[in-house]
Amino acid sequence: MEVNAIRQVAIPWAGARELTTGLMLTELHQDVWSGCLELAMGVPSDMDTPPHIVYWLSFGHLYGYRVLEGADVPELFEDEPHNDSQIQLITPSRFLTWFHQETQGTHLNEDIQHYRIACWDFCVDVLAAQPPEVCINKE
């Protein structure tokens, strides 16, 4: 039985077209002062060594985010044609609908997008007014 009336669709974010897929979330840092959220994506090597960071995502104009264990987001395992992209735009968004309800519509006139960073270990949903900046780790 479907309890949510909104059927979300995951569309690959165009800015992730050239990025490596199959990575895990290695770090998440929110700078409350500047309103910036940074996520590091990396490749695990072994159990005793921290993952090698491949790239960073930096969200500048942040409205909110949530982090869930990947297993707790059943949508990640549905057979969608665009599952291969780790960074997706979600539309329509139940998370954004919830945000507008909680803020009593204060931000309804703003162009807020719901970005999903989907990994096998975690899922990070981000509400932001600007696309993330991507920084490739050259090490």
N, C-alpha and C positions, 0 to 999 in steps of 0.2 A: 504494500500500500504506500503510495507516494504521499508524504506529508507536506512537502514544499510545493507550492503552486508555481513557482518560477523555475523553469527548466533552463539552467545555465549552459552556455556554449563557450568552449575554450577555443580561442583563435590565436594561432602563433603570433607573437609580437615580432614585427618586421625587423626590429633592431637586433634580434637574436639570431638572425639568419646564418651568420658565419661563425657562431659560437659553438664550442665543443658541447656535446650533450652527454648524458650519463654521469654527470658530476654529482657530488654531494654538497650539502650546505656545511661549511666548515666554521664560519664565524658570522655573527650578527652583532652589529654595534649601532646603537641609537645615540646620537649626540642631541640631547634634549635642548641645549642652548641654541644650536643652529637649526634644529628641526630636520636633520639629515639622518637617513637610515642607510647603513652599508651592509652588504651581504657578500661574503667571500664564498666562491664555489671552487671546489678542488677535487683532486683524484686521490683516493686512499691508496696507500702503499702497503702497509702492514699494520697489525694491531698495536705495535709499540711506537710507531712514528706518526706524527701529525700529517694530515693530507697535504699534498703539494697544491697550493692555490694557483688556479689557472686564470681566473678573472674575478674582478670586484664589480658589483652593481651598487650604484649610489643614487638613492632617491632624495631629491632636494626639497620639494614642496610636499611634505608628508602630512596626511590627514589621520592615518591610522594603519595598523598592521596587526596581524595575528599569526602565530606559529602553531602548527599542528603536526603531530606525528603523521607520517605518510599513510600509515595503516588506518588512521582515523578519518581519512578523506576518501570515501568509496568512489567518488567521481574520477580519481586518478587512475583507477584500474578499469574503467569502462572502455569499451572499444570505440574510441573516437578516432577519426582519421588524422588528427593533428597532435596525437600524443607524443610524437618525437621531439617536439619543442619544449624545452624546460621553462621558458618564459612565455606566458600566455596572457592575453587580454580576456577577461571574463565578462560576458554580456548576455543577457541582463544579469546583474549581480545581486544576489541575496545579501551579501556583506555590505554593499553600497546602500541597498534599501534599508538595512538595519541602521547604518550610520546616519542616514537622513532622518529616520525616525527618532534616534537618540538625540540628535542635534536640533530637533524640531524644525527641520527644513532650512536651517540657517545657511547652508551651503548649496541649496538647490540650483542657484544660478551659476555655479562654478563647474568647470569641465573636469570632473574627477573621474579617473579611470581606475579600474580594478585590475591589478597585475597579479598573476599567480606564478610563483617560482616553485615548480614541482620537481622534487627529487625523490629518490627511493626511500630516503630516511625522514625527510621533513617536507612540509608544504608551507610556504610563506605567502600569505595574501596581503597585498599592499594597496592602500588607497592613496593615490597621489595625483597632483595636478599637472605634473610633467613626467615624461618618460625618464627612465633611469639612465644615468651615464654609465658606460661600460669601460672599465680599465683592464686591459689585458696584462697579466703578470709576465714580464720578460725574462724572469730567472730561468 
